Amino acid sequence: MDYNNDTKRLSRLAAILTILQTKRLLTASELAHKFSVSNRTIYRDIKALEQAGVPILTEDGKGYSLMEGYRIPPVMFTESEANALITAEQLILKNKDASFVKEYSEAINKIKSVLRNNTKDKANLLSDRTAFRQNAYNDRTSNYLSTLQLALTNFNFVRIKYHSPDTNQTTERTIEPFAIYSTQENWLLIAFCSLRKDFRAFRLDRIQNLTTLNEQFEPHKMTLQEYFEICKEKYFSQPLT
């Protein structure tokens, strides 16, 4: 699976659907030129949309259009749901990872755009009246969370350059992202490390360089709770010194 190509295609399909809602007729050539792909690629995209249930009409020699009256239903949020999202936004704005802040901020802006005006005004008021003291100086200690989330869910190997202050050594490792969790100060990545042949926890602020590889690993059967149980057993089985 080529994740980058899949992502580009999903973005293109969404864009084609949006354009079809704004214009009456579009030819394959027009769409191909707009997205810098071949006509054949557009034919496949149109077929994929049709298979997904989108009612696309084809007029020979003229192009494609959407069935009259078809619209993507807007996502509607209750006032309480909007408030929950706004509260989460204020907490995430204090996050240590810059990529996570950027991605969430862009997502929340899209969500705000579909809120009813009255709900939007109230959400903005709540945003102005909500504050968290954690990370008061808004310092960002890492920029890899968003990339690692994608690698984790798509089972991509990741190559990292990691610095260990305890030994003052920097090592290069290939890892299999397994889970992510947060402490008050840092994000931690749990991953199977090919160098240590075991699971390790990596602080994101100690990762100096990161590259997502195209190669994929077999999904881990273990759950996060099972991982914590194994860690607990290892800890309590160690002899006292």
Contacts in CASP RR format, 6 or more apart in sequence:
PFRMAT RR
TARGET T0000
AUTHOR 0000-0000-0000
METHOD contacts of the structure
MODEL  1
MDYNNDTKRLSRLAAILTILQTKRLLTASELAHKFSVSNRTIYRDIKALE
QAGVPILTEDGKGYSLMEGYRIPPVMFTESEANALITAEQLILKNKDASF
VKEYSEAINKIKSVLRNNTKDKANLLSDRTAFRQNAYNDRTSNYLSTLQL
ALTNFNFVRIKYHSPDTNQTTERTIEPFAIYSTQENWLLIAFCSLRKDFR
AFRLDRIQNLTTLNEQFEPHKMTLQEYFEICKEKYFSQPLT
1 154 0 8 1.000
1 216 0 8 1.000
2 214 0 8 1.000
3 150 0 8 1.000
3 154 0 8 1.000
3 156 0 8 1.000
3 212 0 8 1.000
3 214 0 8 1.000
9 45 0 8 1.000
12 35 0 8 1.000
12 37 0 8 1.000
12 45 0 8 1.000
13 45 0 8 1.000
13 48 0 8 1.000
13 49 0 8 1.000
15 35 0 8 1.000
16 31 0 8 1.000
16 35 0 8 1.000
16 42 0 8 1.000
16 45 0 8 1.000
16 46 0 8 1.000
16 49 0 8 1.000
17 49 0 8 1.000
17 54 0 8 1.000
17 72 0 8 1.000
19 26 0 8 1.000
19 31 0 8 1.000
19 34 0 8 1.000
20 26 0 8 1.000
20 56 0 8 1.000
20 64 0 8 1.000
20 65 0 8 1.000
20 66 0 8 1.000
21 66 0 8 1.000
21 71 0 8 1.000
21 72 0 8 1.000
23 65 0 8 1.000
24 65 0 8 1.000
25 59 0 8 1.000
25 62 0 8 1.000
25 63 0 8 1.000
25 64 0 8 1.000
25 65 0 8 1.000
26 63 0 8 1.000
26 64 0 8 1.000
26 65 0 8 1.000
27 61 0 8 1.000
27 62 0 8 1.000
27 63 0 8 1.000
27 64 0 8 1.000
28 39 0 8 1.000
28 42 0 8 1.000
28 43 0 8 1.000
28 46 0 8 1.000
28 63 0 8 1.000
28 64 0 8 1.000
29 39 0 8 1.000
31 42 0 8 1.000
31 45 0 8 1.000
31 64 0 8 1.000
32 38 0 8 1.000
32 39 0 8 1.000
32 41 0 8 1.000
32 42 0 8 1.000
35 41 0 8 1.000
35 42 0 8 1.000
46 56 0 8 1.000
46 58 0 8 1.000
46 64 0 8 1.000
49 56 0 8 1.000
50 56 0 8 1.000
54 66 0 8 1.000
54 70 0 8 1.000
55 66 0 8 1.000
55 67 0 8 1.000
55 70 0 8 1.000
56 64 0 8 1.000
56 65 0 8 1.000
56 66 0 8 1.000
56 67 0 8 1.000
57 64 0 8 1.000
57 65 0 8 1.000
57 66 0 8 1.000
57 67 0 8 1.000
58 64 0 8 1.000
59 65 0 8 1.000
74 114 0 8 1.000
75 111 0 8 1.000
75 114 0 8 1.000
76 114 0 8 1.000
76 116 0 8 1.000
77 85 0 8 1.000
77 111 0 8 1.000
77 114 0 8 1.000
77 115 0 8 1.000
77 119 0 8 1.000
79 119 0 8 1.000
79 122 0 8 1.000
82 111 0 8 1.000
82 115 0 8 1.000
82 119 0 8 1.000
82 122 0 8 1.000
82 123 0 8 1.000
83 122 0 8 1.000
83 123 0 8 1.000
83 126 0 8 1.000
85 108 0 8 1.000
85 111 0 8 1.000
85 123 0 8 1.000
86 108 0 8 1.000
86 123 0 8 1.000
86 126 0 8 1.000
86 127 0 8 1.000
86 130 0 8 1.000
87 126 0 8 1.000
87 130 0 8 1.000
88 104 0 8 1.000
89 104 0 8 1.000
89 105 0 8 1.000
89 108 0 8 1.000
89 127 0 8 1.000
90 127 0 8 1.000
90 130 0 8 1.000
90 131 0 8 1.000
90 132 0 8 1.000
91 132 0 8 1.000
91 134 0 8 1.000
92 100 0 8 1.000
92 101 0 8 1.000
92 104 0 8 1.000
92 105 0 8 1.000
93 101 0 8 1.000
93 105 0 8 1.000
93 138 0 8 1.000
94 132 0 8 1.000
94 134 0 8 1.000
94 135 0 8 1.000
94 136 0 8 1.000
94 138 0 8 1.000
95 101 0 8 1.000
95 104 0 8 1.000
95 135 0 8 1.000
96 135 0 8 1.000
96 139 0 8 1.000
96 140 0 8 1.000
96 141 0 8 1.000
96 142 0 8 1.000
96 185 0 8 1.000
96 186 0 8 1.000
96 187 0 8 1.000
96 204 0 8 1.000
96 205 0 8 1.000
97 140 0 8 1.000
97 141 0 8 1.000
97 142 0 8 1.000
97 143 0 8 1.000
97 144 0 8 1.000
97 145 0 8 1.000
97 146 0 8 1.000
97 187 0 8 1.000
97 204 0 8 1.000
98 140 0 8 1.000
98 142 0 8 1.000
98 143 0 8 1.000
99 142 0 8 1.000
99 143 0 8 1.000
99 144 0 8 1.000
99 145 0 8 1.000
99 146 0 8 1.000
99 147 0 8 1.000
100 145 0 8 1.000
100 146 0 8 1.000
101 140 0 8 1.000
102 146 0 8 1.000
103 146 0 8 1.000
112 120 0 8 1.000
112 123 0 8 1.000
112 124 0 8 1.000
115 123 0 8 1.000
134 184 0 8 1.000
141 186 0 8 1.000
141 204 0 8 1.000
141 205 0 8 1.000
142 186 0 8 1.000
142 187 0 8 1.000
142 204 0 8 1.000
142 205 0 8 1.000
142 207 0 8 1.000
144 204 0 8 1.000
144 207 0 8 1.000
144 210 0 8 1.000
145 180 0 8 1.000
145 187 0 8 1.000
145 204 0 8 1.000
147 210 0 8 1.000
147 212 0 8 1.000
148 158 0 8 1.000
148 177 0 8 1.000
148 180 0 8 1.000
148 189 0 8 1.000
148 204 0 8 1.000
148 210 0 8 1.000
149 180 0 8 1.000
150 156 0 8 1.000
150 212 0 8 1.000
151 157 0 8 1.000
151 158 0 8 1.000
151 177 0 8 1.000
151 212 0 8 1.000
152 177 0 8 1.000
152 178 0 8 1.000
152 179 0 8 1.000
152 180 0 8 1.000
154 216 0 8 1.000
155 176 0 8 1.000
155 216 0 8 1.000
155 217 0 8 1.000
155 218 0 8 1.000
155 219 0 8 1.000
156 177 0 8 1.000
156 212 0 8 1.000
156 213 0 8 1.000
156 214 0 8 1.000
156 215 0 8 1.000
156 216 0 8 1.000
156 217 0 8 1.000
157 174 0 8 1.000
157 175 0 8 1.000
157 176 0 8 1.000
157 212 0 8 1.000
157 213 0 8 1.000
157 215 0 8 1.000
157 216 0 8 1.000
157 217 0 8 1.000
158 174 0 8 1.000
158 175 0 8 1.000
158 176 0 8 1.000
158 177 0 8 1.000
158 191 0 8 1.000
158 210 0 8 1.000
158 211 0 8 1.000
158 212 0 8 1.000
158 213 0 8 1.000
159 172 0 8 1.000
159 173 0 8 1.000
159 174 0 8 1.000
159 175 0 8 1.000
159 210 0 8 1.000
159 211 0 8 1.000
159 213 0 8 1.000
160 172 0 8 1.000
160 173 0 8 1.000
160 175 0 8 1.000
160 202 0 8 1.000
160 207 0 8 1.000
160 208 0 8 1.000
160 209 0 8 1.000
160 210 0 8 1.000
160 211 0 8 1.000
161 170 0 8 1.000
161 171 0 8 1.000
161 172 0 8 1.000
161 207 0 8 1.000
161 208 0 8 1.000
161 209 0 8 1.000
161 210 0 8 1.000
162 170 0 8 1.000
162 171 0 8 1.000
162 172 0 8 1.000
162 173 0 8 1.000
162 202 0 8 1.000
162 206 0 8 1.000
162 207 0 8 1.000
162 208 0 8 1.000
163 169 0 8 1.000
163 170 0 8 1.000
163 206 0 8 1.000
163 208 0 8 1.000
164 170 0 8 1.000
164 171 0 8 1.000
164 206 0 8 1.000
165 206 0 8 1.000
170 208 0 8 1.000
171 195 0 8 1.000
173 193 0 8 1.000
173 194 0 8 1.000
173 195 0 8 1.000
173 196 0 8 1.000
174 194 0 8 1.000
174 195 0 8 1.000
174 213 0 8 1.000
175 189 0 8 1.000
175 191 0 8 1.000
175 192 0 8 1.000
175 193 0 8 1.000
175 194 0 8 1.000
175 200 0 8 1.000
175 202 0 8 1.000
176 191 0 8 1.000
176 192 0 8 1.000
176 194 0 8 1.000
176 217 0 8 1.000
176 220 0 8 1.000
177 189 0 8 1.000
177 190 0 8 1.000
177 191 0 8 1.000
178 190 0 8 1.000
178 191 0 8 1.000
178 192 0 8 1.000
178 199 0 8 1.000
178 220 0 8 1.000
178 222 0 8 1.000
178 224 0 8 1.000
178 227 0 8 1.000
179 189 0 8 1.000
179 190 0 8 1.000
179 224 0 8 1.000
179 227 0 8 1.000
180 187 0 8 1.000
180 188 0 8 1.000
180 189 0 8 1.000
180 190 0 8 1.000
181 187 0 8 1.000
181 188 0 8 1.000
181 190 0 8 1.000
181 224 0 8 1.000
182 188 0 8 1.000
186 203 0 8 1.000
186 204 0 8 1.000
186 205 0 8 1.000
187 203 0 8 1.000
187 204 0 8 1.000
187 205 0 8 1.000
188 201 0 8 1.000
188 202 0 8 1.000
188 203 0 8 1.000
188 204 0 8 1.000
189 201 0 8 1.000
189 202 0 8 1.000
189 204 0 8 1.000
190 199 0 8 1.000
190 200 0 8 1.000
190 201 0 8 1.000
190 202 0 8 1.000
190 224 0 8 1.000
190 227 0 8 1.000
191 199 0 8 1.000
191 200 0 8 1.000
191 202 0 8 1.000
192 198 0 8 1.000
192 199 0 8 1.000
192 200 0 8 1.000
192 217 0 8 1.000
192 220 0 8 1.000
193 199 0 8 1.000
193 200 0 8 1.000
199 227 0 8 1.000
222 230 0 8 1.000
END
